[in-house]
Amino acid sequence: MTPATNERILRGGARFLLGFAQIALVGLSVGALISVGLKPITWILVISATALALISRSIYKGRKAPN
């Protein structure tokens, strides 16, 4: 594999993990909100999910995944 291919694989994996973490934190946030209400853990999960979304938007800026 060429270095460019390795870089694309790493970037794709990082993008996948970031997206997965966002989805997981949103699910956990909703679950915490339903089960415990507006406790500090719920706010931590919500803020973490929001931070990941902002990081993702700043890194990728709506660009499509590279081919």
PDB file of N, CA, C and O in Angstrom:
ATOM      1  N   MET A   1       0.838  -1.175   0.000  1.00  0.00           N
ATOM      2  CA  MET A   1       0.000   0.000   0.000  1.00  0.00           C
ATOM      3  C   MET A   1       0.886   1.243   0.000  1.00  0.00           C
ATOM      4  O   MET A   1       1.978   1.259   0.568  1.00  0.00           O
ATOM      5  N   THR A   2       0.387   2.254  -0.641  1.00  0.00           N
ATOM      6  CA  THR A   2       1.130   3.505  -0.693  1.00  0.00           C
ATOM      7  C   THR A   2       0.829   4.339   0.549  1.00  0.00           C
ATOM      8  O   THR A   2      -0.177   4.109   1.221  1.00  0.00           O
ATOM      9  N   PRO A   3       1.685   5.293   0.853  1.00  0.00           N
ATOM     10  CA  PRO A   3       1.419   6.157   2.010  1.00  0.00           C
ATOM     11  C   PRO A   3       0.089   6.907   1.895  1.00  0.00           C
ATOM     12  O   PRO A   3      -0.587   7.135   2.899  1.00  0.00           O
ATOM     13  N   ALA A   4      -0.284   7.291   0.667  1.00  0.00           N
ATOM     14  CA  ALA A   4      -1.565   7.991   0.487  1.00  0.00           C
ATOM     15  C   ALA A   4      -2.736   7.075   0.833  1.00  0.00           C
ATOM     16  O   ALA A   4      -3.724   7.519   1.418  1.00  0.00           O
ATOM     17  N   THR A   5      -2.624   5.806   0.472  1.00  0.00           N
ATOM     18  CA  THR A   5      -3.688   4.850   0.784  1.00  0.00           C
ATOM     19  C   THR A   5      -3.778   4.637   2.292  1.00  0.00           C
ATOM     20  O   THR A   5      -4.874   4.584   2.849  1.00  0.00           O
ATOM     21  N   ASN A   6      -2.642   4.517   2.942  1.00  0.00           N
ATOM     22  CA  ASN A   6      -2.632   4.349   4.399  1.00  0.00           C
ATOM     23  C   ASN A   6      -3.256   5.560   5.090  1.00  0.00           C
ATOM     24  O   ASN A   6      -4.002   5.416   6.059  1.00  0.00           O
ATOM     25  N   GLU A   7      -2.947   6.746   4.585  1.00  0.00           N
ATOM     26  CA  GLU A   7      -3.509   7.955   5.182  1.00  0.00           C
ATOM     27  C   GLU A   7      -5.023   8.003   5.012  1.00  0.00           C
ATOM     28  O   GLU A   7      -5.743   8.390   5.932  1.00  0.00           O
ATOM     29  N   ARG A   8      -5.506   7.609   3.832  1.00  0.00           N
ATOM     30  CA  ARG A   8      -6.955   7.588   3.610  1.00  0.00           C
ATOM     31  C   ARG A   8      -7.634   6.577   4.522  1.00  0.00           C
ATOM     32  O   ARG A   8      -8.723   6.833   5.036  1.00  0.00           O
ATOM     33  N   ILE A   9      -7.000   5.437   4.723  1.00  0.00           N
ATOM     34  CA  ILE A   9      -7.571   4.419   5.612  1.00  0.00           C
ATOM     35  C   ILE A   9      -7.646   4.947   7.041  1.00  0.00           C
ATOM     36  O   ILE A   9      -8.660   4.765   7.715  1.00  0.00           O
ATOM     37  N   LEU A  10      -6.577   5.602   7.511  1.00  0.00           N
ATOM     38  CA  LEU A  10      -6.574   6.159   8.861  1.00  0.00           C
ATOM     39  C   LEU A  10      -7.606   7.270   9.015  1.00  0.00           C
ATOM     40  O   LEU A  10      -8.316   7.329  10.019  1.00  0.00           O
ATOM     41  N   ARG A  11      -7.688   8.145   8.027  1.00  0.00           N
ATOM     42  CA  ARG A  11      -8.667   9.231   8.089  1.00  0.00           C
ATOM     43  C   ARG A  11     -10.094   8.684   8.057  1.00  0.00           C
ATOM     44  O   ARG A  11     -10.967   9.176   8.772  1.00  0.00           O
ATOM     45  N   GLY A  12     -10.325   7.673   7.230  1.00  0.00           N
ATOM     46  CA  GLY A  12     -11.650   7.069   7.171  1.00  0.00           C
ATOM     47  C   GLY A  12     -12.023   6.402   8.479  1.00  0.00           C
ATOM     48  O   GLY A  12     -13.159   6.511   8.940  1.00  0.00           O
ATOM     49  N   GLY A  13     -11.058   5.708   9.077  1.00  0.00           N
ATOM     50  CA  GLY A  13     -11.312   5.070  10.367  1.00  0.00           C
ATOM     51  C   GLY A  13     -11.591   6.091  11.458  1.00  0.00           C
ATOM     52  O   GLY A  13     -12.479   5.897  12.288  1.00  0.00           O
ATOM     53  N   ALA A  14     -10.828   7.180  11.451  1.00  0.00           N
ATOM     54  CA  ALA A  14     -11.045   8.233  12.447  1.00  0.00           C
ATOM     55  C   ALA A  14     -12.418   8.874  12.259  1.00  0.00           C
ATOM     56  O   ALA A  14     -13.109   9.172  13.234  1.00  0.00           O
ATOM     57  N   ARG A  15     -12.807   9.083  11.010  1.00  0.00           N
ATOM     58  CA  ARG A  15     -14.112   9.681  10.724  1.00  0.00           C
ATOM     59  C   ARG A  15     -15.235   8.749  11.173  1.00  0.00           C
ATOM     60  O   ARG A  15     -16.239   9.195  11.728  1.00  0.00           O
ATOM     61  N   PHE A  16     -15.057   7.464  10.929  1.00  0.00           N
ATOM     62  CA  PHE A  16     -16.047   6.474  11.355  1.00  0.00           C
ATOM     63  C   PHE A  16     -16.169   6.463  12.875  1.00  0.00           C
ATOM     64  O   PHE A  16     -17.282   6.485  13.401  1.00  0.00           O
ATOM     65  N   LEU A  17     -15.044   6.430  13.588  1.00  0.00           N
ATOM     66  CA  LEU A  17     -15.076   6.385  15.046  1.00  0.00           C
ATOM     67  C   LEU A  17     -15.685   7.650  15.640  1.00  0.00           C
ATOM     68  O   LEU A  17     -16.416   7.587  16.628  1.00  0.00           O
ATOM     69  N   LEU A  18     -15.384   8.796  15.040  1.00  0.00           N
ATOM     70  CA  LEU A  18     -15.969  10.047  15.511  1.00  0.00           C
ATOM     71  C   LEU A  18     -17.488  10.025  15.338  1.00  0.00           C
ATOM     72  O   LEU A  18     -18.225  10.419  16.242  1.00  0.00           O
ATOM     73  N   GLY A  19     -17.949   9.570  14.185  1.00  0.00           N
ATOM     74  CA  GLY A  19     -19.389   9.469  13.951  1.00  0.00           C
ATOM     75  C   GLY A  19     -20.052   8.481  14.887  1.00  0.00           C
ATOM     76  O   GLY A  19     -21.138   8.740  15.405  1.00  0.00           O
ATOM     77  N   PHE A  20     -19.403   7.347  15.104  1.00  0.00           N
ATOM     78  CA  PHE A  20     -19.947   6.341  16.014  1.00  0.00           C
ATOM     79  C   PHE A  20     -20.041   6.897  17.434  1.00  0.00           C
ATOM     80  O   PHE A  20     -21.038   6.682  18.123  1.00  0.00           O
ATOM     81  N   ALA A  21     -19.007   7.610  17.868  1.00  0.00           N
ATOM     82  CA  ALA A  21     -19.012   8.198  19.212  1.00  0.00           C
ATOM     83  C   ALA A  21     -20.126   9.225  19.351  1.00  0.00           C
ATOM     84  O   ALA A  21     -20.774   9.301  20.395  1.00  0.00           O
ATOM     85  N   GLN A  22     -20.354  10.015  18.304  1.00  0.00           N
ATOM     86  CA  GLN A  22     -21.447  10.989  18.341  1.00  0.00           C
ATOM     87  C   GLN A  22     -22.790  10.287  18.526  1.00  0.00           C
ATOM     88  O   GLN A  22     -23.588  10.669  19.382  1.00  0.00           O
ATOM     89  N   ILE A  23     -23.026   9.276  17.729  1.00  0.00           N
ATOM     90  CA  ILE A  23     -24.298   8.557  17.801  1.00  0.00           C
ATOM     91  C   ILE A  23     -24.467   7.885  19.158  1.00  0.00           C
ATOM     92  O   ILE A  23     -25.550   7.920  19.741  1.00  0.00           O
ATOM     93  N   ALA A  24     -23.406   7.277  19.656  1.00  0.00           N
ATOM     94  CA  ALA A  24     -23.476   6.598  20.952  1.00  0.00           C
ATOM     95  C   ALA A  24     -23.772   7.595  22.073  1.00  0.00           C
ATOM     96  O   ALA A  24     -24.592   7.321  22.949  1.00  0.00           O
ATOM     97  N   LEU A  25     -23.105   8.750  22.044  1.00  0.00           N
ATOM     98  CA  LEU A  25     -23.336   9.730  23.101  1.00  0.00           C
ATOM     99  C   LEU A  25     -24.739  10.328  23.038  1.00  0.00           C
ATOM    100  O   LEU A  25     -25.334  10.610  24.078  1.00  0.00           O
ATOM    101  N   VAL A  26     -25.264  10.522  21.854  1.00  0.00           N
ATOM    102  CA  VAL A  26     -26.639  11.020  21.747  1.00  0.00           C
ATOM    103  C   VAL A  26     -27.602   9.993  22.334  1.00  0.00           C
ATOM    104  O   VAL A  26     -28.519  10.354  23.071  1.00  0.00           O
ATOM    105  N   GLY A  27     -27.401   8.724  22.013  1.00  0.00           N
ATOM    106  CA  GLY A  27     -28.250   7.677  22.575  1.00  0.00           C
ATOM    107  C   GLY A  27     -28.155   7.612  24.087  1.00  0.00           C
ATOM    108  O   GLY A  27     -29.165   7.487  24.780  1.00  0.00           O
ATOM    109  N   LEU A  28     -26.939   7.698  24.591  1.00  0.00           N
ATOM    110  CA  LEU A  28     -26.756   7.689  26.044  1.00  0.00           C
ATOM    111  C   LEU A  28     -27.373   8.922  26.695  1.00  0.00           C
ATOM    112  O   LEU A  28     -27.926   8.841  27.792  1.00  0.00           O
ATOM    113  N   SER A  29     -27.277  10.063  26.014  1.00  0.00           N
ATOM    114  CA  SER A  29     -27.863  11.296  26.547  1.00  0.00           C
ATOM    115  C   SER A  29     -29.375  11.177  26.674  1.00  0.00           C
ATOM    116  O   SER A  29     -29.953  11.535  27.700  1.00  0.00           O
ATOM    117  N   VAL A  30     -30.006  10.675  25.628  1.00  0.00           N
ATOM    118  CA  VAL A  30     -31.463  10.511  25.665  1.00  0.00           C
ATOM    119  C   VAL A  30     -31.845   9.491  26.736  1.00  0.00           C
ATOM    120  O   VAL A  30     -32.801   9.700  27.483  1.00  0.00           O
ATOM    121  N   GLY A  31     -31.103   8.393  26.808  1.00  0.00           N
ATOM    122  CA  GLY A  31     -31.380   7.387  27.838  1.00  0.00           C
ATOM    123  C   GLY A  31     -31.228   7.940  29.240  1.00  0.00           C
ATOM    124  O   GLY A  31     -32.044   7.655  30.116  1.00  0.00           O
ATOM    125  N   ALA A  32     -30.181   8.735  29.458  1.00  0.00           N
ATOM    126  CA  ALA A  32     -29.974   9.340  30.775  1.00  0.00           C
ATOM    127  C   ALA A  32     -31.071  10.345  31.084  1.00  0.00           C
ATOM    128  O   ALA A  32     -31.541  10.425  32.219  1.00  0.00           O
ATOM    129  N   LEU A  33     -31.477  11.107  30.089  1.00  0.00           N
ATOM    130  CA  LEU A  33     -32.543  12.086  30.310  1.00  0.00           C
ATOM    131  C   LEU A  33     -33.844  11.399  30.698  1.00  0.00           C
ATOM    132  O   LEU A  33     -34.562  11.865  31.583  1.00  0.00           O
ATOM    133  N   ILE A  34     -34.140  10.299  30.038  1.00  0.00           N
ATOM    134  CA  ILE A  34     -35.374   9.567  30.346  1.00  0.00           C
ATOM    135  C   ILE A  34     -35.290   8.883  31.710  1.00  0.00           C
ATOM    136  O   ILE A  34     -36.262   8.883  32.466  1.00  0.00           O
ATOM    137  N   SER A  35     -34.133   8.301  32.023  1.00  0.00           N
ATOM    138  CA  SER A  35     -34.049   7.496  33.249  1.00  0.00           C
ATOM    139  C   SER A  35     -33.743   8.307  34.508  1.00  0.00           C
ATOM    140  O   SER A  35     -34.301   8.016  35.566  1.00  0.00           O
ATOM    141  N   VAL A  36     -32.874   9.316  34.425  1.00  0.00           N
ATOM    142  CA  VAL A  36     -32.503  10.040  35.643  1.00  0.00           C
ATOM    143  C   VAL A  36     -32.884  11.514  35.629  1.00  0.00           C
ATOM    144  O   VAL A  36     -32.807  12.184  36.659  1.00  0.00           O
ATOM    145  N   GLY A  37     -33.292  12.020  34.478  1.00  0.00           N
ATOM    146  CA  GLY A  37     -33.673  13.428  34.407  1.00  0.00           C
ATOM    147  C   GLY A  37     -32.458  14.320  34.182  1.00  0.00           C
ATOM    148  O   GLY A  37     -31.420  13.877  33.690  1.00  0.00           O
ATOM    149  N   LEU A  38     -32.615  15.583  34.552  1.00  0.00           N
ATOM    150  CA  LEU A  38     -31.548  16.561  34.313  1.00  0.00           C
ATOM    151  C   LEU A  38     -30.535  16.566  35.458  1.00  0.00           C
ATOM    152  O   LEU A  38     -30.415  17.544  36.195  1.00  0.00           O
ATOM    153  N   LYS A  39     -29.830  15.484  35.587  1.00  0.00           N
ATOM    154  CA  LYS A  39     -28.761  15.366  36.576  1.00  0.00           C
ATOM    155  C   LYS A  39     -27.443  15.759  35.921  1.00  0.00           C
ATOM    156  O   LYS A  39     -27.387  15.892  34.698  1.00  0.00           O
ATOM    157  N   PRO A  40     -26.387  15.948  36.697  1.00  0.00           N
ATOM    158  CA  PRO A  40     -25.091  16.328  36.109  1.00  0.00           C
ATOM    159  C   PRO A  40     -24.571  15.343  35.057  1.00  0.00           C
ATOM    160  O   PRO A  40     -23.953  15.768  34.081  1.00  0.00           O
ATOM    161  N   ILE A  41     -24.803  14.059  35.228  1.00  0.00           N
ATOM    162  CA  ILE A  41     -24.318  13.085  34.240  1.00  0.00           C
ATOM    163  C   ILE A  41     -25.000  13.291  32.894  1.00  0.00           C
ATOM    164  O   ILE A  41     -24.384  13.111  31.843  1.00  0.00           O
ATOM    165  N   THR A  42     -26.271  13.668  32.931  1.00  0.00           N
ATOM    166  CA  THR A  42     -26.988  13.941  31.682  1.00  0.00           C
ATOM    167  C   THR A  42     -26.376  15.134  30.978  1.00  0.00           C
ATOM    168  O   THR A  42     -26.178  15.105  29.763  1.00  0.00           O
ATOM    169  N   TRP A  43     -26.074  16.183  31.726  1.00  0.00           N
ATOM    170  CA  TRP A  43     -25.462  17.375  31.131  1.00  0.00           C
ATOM    171  C   TRP A  43     -24.078  17.058  30.581  1.00  0.00           C
ATOM    172  O   TRP A  43     -23.698  17.577  29.531  1.00  0.00           O
ATOM    173  N   ILE A  44     -23.329  16.226  31.267  1.00  0.00           N
ATOM    174  CA  ILE A  44     -21.996  15.840  30.780  1.00  0.00           C
ATOM    175  C   ILE A  44     -22.117  15.112  29.445  1.00  0.00           C
ATOM    176  O   ILE A  44     -21.358  15.385  28.514  1.00  0.00           O
ATOM    177  N   LEU A  45     -23.063  14.194  29.353  1.00  0.00           N
ATOM    178  CA  LEU A  45     -23.264  13.455  28.105  1.00  0.00           C
ATOM    179  C   LEU A  45     -23.725  14.377  26.970  1.00  0.00           C
ATOM    180  O   LEU A  45     -23.249  14.263  25.840  1.00  0.00           O
ATOM    181  N   VAL A  46     -24.643  15.283  27.274  1.00  0.00           N
ATOM    182  CA  VAL A  46     -25.143  16.206  26.252  1.00  0.00           C
ATOM    183  C   VAL A  46     -24.024  17.128  25.766  1.00  0.00           C
ATOM    184  O   VAL A  46     -23.874  17.343  24.564  1.00  0.00           O
ATOM    185  N   ILE A  47     -23.252  17.665  26.686  1.00  0.00           N
ATOM    186  CA  ILE A  47     -22.156  18.562  26.312  1.00  0.00           C
ATOM    187  C   ILE A  47     -21.085  17.806  25.539  1.00  0.00           C
ATOM    188  O   ILE A  47     -20.505  18.346  24.596  1.00  0.00           O
ATOM    189  N   SER A  48     -20.817  16.572  25.922  1.00  0.00           N
ATOM    190  CA  SER A  48     -19.832  15.758  25.194  1.00  0.00           C
ATOM    191  C   SER A  48     -20.292  15.473  23.769  1.00  0.00           C
ATOM    192  O   SER A  48     -19.500  15.569  22.831  1.00  0.00           O
ATOM    193  N   ALA A  49     -21.556  15.127  23.603  1.00  0.00           N
ATOM    194  CA  ALA A  49     -22.094  14.867  22.266  1.00  0.00           C
ATOM    195  C   ALA A  49     -22.042  16.136  21.414  1.00  0.00           C
ATOM    196  O   ALA A  49     -21.707  16.085  20.231  1.00  0.00           O
ATOM    197  N   THR A  50     -22.371  17.258  22.017  1.00  0.00           N
ATOM    198  CA  THR A  50     -22.319  18.530  21.295  1.00  0.00           C
ATOM    199  C   THR A  50     -20.887  18.882  20.909  1.00  0.00           C
ATOM    200  O   THR A  50     -20.640  19.355  19.800  1.00  0.00           O
ATOM    201  N   ALA A  51     -19.955  18.657  21.810  1.00  0.00           N
ATOM    202  CA  ALA A  51     -18.546  18.942  21.519  1.00  0.00           C
ATOM    203  C   ALA A  51     -18.045  18.080  20.363  1.00  0.00           C
ATOM    204  O   ALA A  51     -17.334  18.571  19.486  1.00  0.00           O
ATOM    205  N   LEU A  52     -18.409  16.809  20.355  1.00  0.00           N
ATOM    206  CA  LEU A  52     -17.995  15.949  19.239  1.00  0.00           C
ATOM    207  C   LEU A  52     -18.608  16.393  17.924  1.00  0.00           C
ATOM    208  O   LEU A  52     -17.958  16.334  16.880  1.00  0.00           O
ATOM    209  N   ALA A  53     -19.849  16.836  17.970  1.00  0.00           N
ATOM    210  CA  ALA A  53     -20.489  17.327  16.747  1.00  0.00           C
ATOM    211  C   ALA A  53     -19.788  18.580  16.233  1.00  0.00           C
ATOM    212  O   ALA A  53     -19.579  18.728  15.029  1.00  0.00           O
ATOM    213  N   LEU A  54     -19.429  19.474  17.137  1.00  0.00           N
ATOM    214  CA  LEU A  54     -18.718  20.696  16.728  1.00  0.00           C
ATOM    215  C   LEU A  54     -17.324  20.382  16.197  1.00  0.00           C
ATOM    216  O   LEU A  54     -16.872  21.000  15.233  1.00  0.00           O
ATOM    217  N   ILE A  55     -16.647  19.434  16.817  1.00  0.00           N
ATOM    218  CA  ILE A  55     -15.322  19.017  16.331  1.00  0.00           C
ATOM    219  C   ILE A  55     -15.445  18.424  14.937  1.00  0.00           C
ATOM    220  O   ILE A  55     -14.650  18.734  14.049  1.00  0.00           O
ATOM    221  N   SER A  56     -16.435  17.578  14.751  1.00  0.00           N
ATOM    222  CA  SER A  56     -16.649  16.962  13.445  1.00  0.00           C
ATOM    223  C   SER A  56     -16.933  18.018  12.381  1.00  0.00           C
ATOM    224  O   SER A  56     -16.379  17.961  11.283  1.00  0.00           O
ATOM    225  N   ARG A  57     -17.793  18.976  12.704  1.00  0.00           N
ATOM    226  CA  ARG A  57     -18.117  20.035  11.741  1.00  0.00           C
ATOM    227  C   ARG A  57     -16.890  20.874  11.415  1.00  0.00           C
ATOM    228  O   ARG A  57     -16.697  21.277  10.268  1.00  0.00           O
ATOM    229  N   SER A  58     -16.062  21.139  12.419  1.00  0.00           N
ATOM    230  CA  SER A  58     -14.885  21.967  12.157  1.00  0.00           C
ATOM    231  C   SER A  58     -13.828  21.218  11.353  1.00  0.00           C
ATOM    232  O   SER A  58     -13.111  21.831  10.562  1.00  0.00           O
ATOM    233  N   ILE A  59     -13.719  19.916  11.538  1.00  0.00           N
ATOM    234  CA  ILE A  59     -12.718  19.137  10.801  1.00  0.00           C
ATOM    235  C   ILE A  59     -13.173  18.891   9.368  1.00  0.00           C
ATOM    236  O   ILE A  59     -12.404  19.099   8.430  1.00  0.00           O
ATOM    237  N   TYR A  60     -14.404  18.454   9.193  1.00  0.00           N
ATOM    238  CA  TYR A  60     -14.852  17.994   7.875  1.00  0.00           C
ATOM    239  C   TYR A  60     -15.651  19.025   7.094  1.00  0.00           C
ATOM    240  O   TYR A  60     -15.730  18.928   5.870  1.00  0.00           O
ATOM    241  N   LYS A  61     -16.245  20.006   7.756  1.00  0.00           N
ATOM    242  CA  LYS A  61     -16.956  21.113   7.099  1.00  0.00           C
ATOM    243  C   LYS A  61     -17.925  20.651   6.014  1.00  0.00           C
ATOM    244  O   LYS A  61     -18.051  21.309   4.981  1.00  0.00           O
ATOM    245  N   GLY A  62     -18.597  19.547   6.230  1.00  0.00           N
ATOM    246  CA  GLY A  62     -19.597  19.065   5.285  1.00  0.00           C
ATOM    247  C   GLY A  62     -19.033  18.423   4.030  1.00  0.00           C
ATOM    248  O   GLY A  62     -19.776  18.169   3.082  1.00  0.00           O
ATOM    249  N   ARG A  63     -17.727  18.156   4.005  1.00  0.00           N
ATOM    250  CA  ARG A  63     -17.132  17.524   2.822  1.00  0.00           C
ATOM    251  C   ARG A  63     -17.522  16.062   2.746  1.00  0.00           C
ATOM    252  O   ARG A  63     -17.752  15.415   3.767  1.00  0.00           O
ATOM    253  N   LYS A  64     -17.593  15.557   1.551  1.00  0.00           N
ATOM    254  CA  LYS A  64     -17.867  14.142   1.357  1.00  0.00           C
ATOM    255  C   LYS A  64     -16.630  13.331   1.719  1.00  0.00           C
ATOM    256  O   LYS A  64     -15.513  13.849   1.736  1.00  0.00           O
ATOM    257  N   ALA A  65     -16.847  12.058   2.007  1.00  0.00           N
ATOM    258  CA  ALA A  65     -15.729  11.157   2.290  1.00  0.00           C
ATOM    259  C   ALA A  65     -14.896  10.985   1.011  1.00  0.00           C
ATOM    260  O   ALA A  65     -15.442  10.893  -0.089  1.00  0.00           O
ATOM    261  N   PRO A  66     -13.573  10.943   1.173  1.00  0.00           N
ATOM    262  CA  PRO A  66     -12.727  10.756  -0.027  1.00  0.00           C
ATOM    263  C   PRO A  66     -12.939   9.378  -0.646  1.00  0.00           C
ATOM    264  O   PRO A  66     -13.217   8.404   0.054  1.00  0.00           O
ATOM    265  N   ASN A  67     -12.805   9.314  -1.942  1.00  0.00           N
ATOM    266  CA  ASN A  67     -12.986   8.032  -2.645  1.00  0.00           C
ATOM    267  C   ASN A  67     -11.756   7.179  -2.508  1.00  0.00           C
ATOM    268  O   ASN A  67     -11.716   6.065  -3.030  1.00  0.00           O
TER     269      ASN A  67
END
